Amino acid sequence: MGPLLGLSLRQLTGRRRLLLIVLLALLPISLAALVSALLGEDETSNRDFTNTLLDGLLIAGILPLVTMVLATTAFGNELEDRTLSYLVLKPVPRSLIVLPKLLASIIVGGPMLIASGVVATLLGASSMGAIIVVVDSEFQAAAAVGLAVFAGVVTYTAIFTWAGLISTRALAFALIYVFLWEGLLTSFLGGIRYLSVRGYTLGILHGIDDQSFGSLGERVIEFPAAIVGAVVVSVTFFWLTVRRLRTMDVP
């Protein structure tokens, strides 16, 4: 599994792809710093803006975009070069082929997305913007963001890795899914949030720290439902990816 993980990491860390991820990850931090500096000591406005920034920009937009770009191409090189057959012919379980691909996408995108959310949260909680003093409440808020974003990264990665094996146009379908289902419909239809990665991520965020993210309370699902949903979806799509690898015709 180690050599395949290393190969997958090299495939996903192209210069242009990394530059795009870094720029997207820096966007919430830049906006949080700018607004915090403009609002100054207005703690309530800072916190409300940070909540909107995390929900509307990071969780609803940047998080799925980054994981989509990585995960849908996790098997891309093998499919394009027609070398996937060399992997599936090896006497190893298919799960040990899929797992390194998932881990590679999570390792490349996860830390930058988590850092983006955590730093933006701390900037929003700081009255001075550029000076960050971490106290108990800010630490809890930062931990909530980190854990929620990590759950979202894992869940999206499982879905989009499967999509990358199902279709050569997975990226286009993933874009439609993200902006139509996760973005538009979940904003207006509450029941869909129980079948939404965005809903799971926000539910975990609010469930860990409902004080800092109280303004999200009206549009989040219950904390246990969010955890169960994220775990079930991740495991299900991991299994579907393994099954797809077993049954697909490999050239």
C-alpha positions in Angstrom: 0.0 0.0 0.0 2.9 2.3 0.7 4.3 2.5 -2.8 0.8 3.1 -4.3 0.2 5.9 -1.8 3.5 7.5 -2.7 2.7 7.2 -6.4 -0.8 8.6 -5.9 0.6 11.6 -3.9 3.0 12.4 -6.7 0.2 12.2 -9.3 -2.0 14.6 -7.3 0.7 17.2 -6.4 1.2 18.8 -9.8 2.3 22.4 -9.6 -0.8 23.9 -11.1 -3.1 21.8 -9.0 -1.3 22.7 -5.8 -1.3 26.4 -6.7 -5.0 26.4 -7.3 -5.7 24.7 -4.0 -3.5 27.1 -2.1 -5.2 30.1 -3.7 -8.6 28.8 -2.9 -7.5 28.0 0.7 -6.1 31.5 1.2 -9.4 33.2 0.1 -11.3 32.7 3.4 -8.3 33.7 5.4 -7.9 36.9 3.3 -11.5 37.8 3.6 -11.6 37.1 7.4 -8.5 39.2 8.0 -9.9 42.1 5.9 -13.3 42.2 7.5 -11.9 41.7 11.0 -9.6 44.7 10.4 -12.5 46.8 9.1 -15.0 45.9 11.8 -12.4 46.3 14.6 -13.9 45.7 18.1 -17.4 44.7 16.8 -17.2 41.1 18.0 -20.8 40.2 17.1 -20.4 41.3 13.5 -17.0 39.6 13.3 -18.5 36.3 14.4 -21.6 36.6 12.2 -19.4 37.3 9.2 -17.1 34.3 10.0 -20.1 32.0 10.3 -21.4 33.2 6.9 -17.9 32.9 5.4 -17.5 29.3 6.7 -20.9 28.2 5.5 -21.3 30.0 2.2 -17.7 30.0 0.9 -15.6 27.4 2.5 -18.0 24.5 3.2 -20.4 25.1 0.4 -17.9 26.1 -2.3 -14.2 25.6 -1.7 -14.3 22.3 0.2 -16.2 20.4 -2.4 -14.3 22.0 -5.3 -10.9 21.1 -3.9 -11.9 17.5 -3.1 -13.6 17.2 -6.4 -10.5 18.2 -8.4 -8.4 15.7 -6.4 -10.7 12.7 -6.0 -12.2 12.5 -9.4 -8.7 12.2 -10.9 -7.4 9.8 -8.2 -7.5 7.0 -10.8 -7.1 9.3 -13.7 -3.5 8.5 -14.7 -4.1 4.8 -14.6 -7.3 5.1 -16.7 -5.6 7.4 -19.3 -2.4 5.4 -19.5 -4.3 2.1 -19.4 -2.1 0.9 -16.6 -5.0 0.2 -14.2 -4.8 -3.5 -15.3 -1.4 -3.8 -13.7 -2.9 -2.7 -10.4 -5.9 -5.0 -10.4 -3.9 -8.0 -11.6 -1.7 -7.8 -8.4 -2.7 -10.4 -5.7 -3.9 -7.7 -3.3 -7.4 -6.9 -2.1 -9.1 -4.2 -4.1 -9.7 -2.3 -0.9 -5.9 -1.9 -0.6 -5.9 -0.3 -4.0 -8.8 2.1 -3.3 -7.6 3.1 0.2 -4.3 4.7 -0.9 -6.2 6.7 -3.5 -8.6 8.0 -0.9 -5.7 8.8 1.5 -3.7 10.6 -1.1 -6.6 13.0 -1.9 -7.3 13.6 1.8 -3.5 14.2 2.6 -3.1 16.7 -0.3 -6.3 18.7 0.2 -7.3 18.1 3.8 -4.6 20.0 5.7 -4.9 23.2 3.6 -8.7 23.2 3.9 -8.6 22.6 7.6 -5.9 25.3 8.1 -8.0 27.7 6.0 -11.1 27.2 8.2 -9.2 27.3 11.5 -7.2 30.5 10.7 -10.3 32.2 9.3 -12.2 31.3 12.5 -9.4 32.6 14.8 -9.1 35.8 12.8 -12.9 36.3 13.1 -12.7 35.7 16.8 -9.8 38.2 17.3 -10.9 41.8 17.9 -7.6 43.0 16.4 -7.7 40.9 13.3 -3.9 40.5 12.9 -3.3 39.6 16.6 -4.7 36.2 17.5 -5.1 35.4 21.2 -6.3 31.8 21.6 -8.5 31.3 24.7 -10.8 28.4 25.5 -13.8 29.6 23.4 -11.7 30.3 20.3 -9.9 27.0 20.7 -13.2 25.1 20.8 -14.4 27.0 17.8 -11.2 26.2 15.9 -11.4 22.6 16.9 -15.0 22.4 15.7 -14.1 23.8 12.3 -11.1 21.5 11.9 -13.1 18.4 12.8 -16.1 19.4 10.6 -14.0 20.2 7.6 -12.0 17.0 8.0 -15.3 15.0 8.0 -16.4 16.9 4.9 -13.1 16.2 3.1 -13.4 12.4 3.9 -17.0 12.2 2.8 -16.6 14.1 -0.4 -13.4 12.2 -1.3 -15.3 8.9 -1.0 -18.1 10.1 -3.3 -15.9 11.7 -5.9 -13.4 8.8 -6.1 -16.2 6.5 -6.9 -17.5 9.0 -9.5 -14.1 9.1 -11.1 -14.3 5.3 -11.7 -17.8 5.4 -13.0 -17.5 8.0 -15.7 -14.8 9.9 -17.7 -16.9 13.0 -17.2 -17.0 12.7 -13.4 -15.8 16.3 -13.0 -18.7 17.8 -14.9 -21.3 15.7 -13.0 -19.6 16.5 -9.7 -19.9 20.2 -10.5 -23.6 19.9 -11.2 -24.0 17.9 -8.0 -22.1 20.4 -5.8 -23.8 23.6 -7.1 -27.3 22.2 -7.6 -27.7 19.7 -4.8 -25.3 20.8 -2.2 -25.5 24.5 -2.9 -29.0 25.4 -4.1 -31.4 22.8 -2.9 -30.0 22.4 0.6 -30.3 26.1 1.1 -34.1 26.0 0.5 -35.2 22.4 1.3 -34.5 21.4 4.9 -35.1 17.7 4.4 -32.3 17.4 1.8 -29.8 18.4 4.4 -30.0 14.8 5.8 -28.7 13.6 2.5 -26.1 16.3 2.0 -22.4 16.4 2.9 -22.7 20.1 3.5 -25.5 19.3 6.0 -23.3 16.8 7.7 -20.4 19.2 7.9 -22.5 22.1 9.3 -24.2 19.7 11.7 -20.8 18.6 13.1 -19.6 22.1 13.3 -22.6 23.4 15.2 -22.9 20.3 17.3 -19.3 20.7 18.7 -19.6 24.4 19.4 -23.2 25.7 19.3 -22.2 28.9 21.0 -19.7 30.2 18.5 -21.8 29.1 15.5 -25.2 29.8 17.0 -26.3 31.7 13.9 -26.2 28.5 11.9 -28.6 26.8 14.2 -31.7 27.2 12.0 -30.2 25.5 9.1 -28.2 22.5 10.5 -29.3 19.0 11.2 -28.9 17.2 14.6 -25.3 16.4 15.7 -25.8 12.6 15.9 -27.5 12.5 12.5 -24.6 14.5 11.0 -22.0 12.0 12.4 -24.0 9.0 11.3 -24.6 10.4 7.9 -21.0 11.2 7.2 -19.8 7.8 8.4 -22.5 5.9 6.4 -21.9 7.8 3.2 -18.1 7.5 3.5 -18.3 3.8 4.1 -20.9 3.2 1.4 -19.0 5.0 -1.3 -15.8 3.3 -0.3 -17.5 0.0 -0.7 -19.0 1.0 -4.0 -15.6 2.1 -5.3 -14.1 -1.3 -4.3 -17.0 -3.1 -5.9 -16.6 -1.0 -9.1 -12.9 -1.9 -9.3 -13.8 -5.5 -9.0 -16.5 -5.6 -11.7 -15.4 -3.0 -14.3 -13.8 -4.0 -17.5 -10.2 -2.9 -17.3 -8.4 -2.5 -20.7 
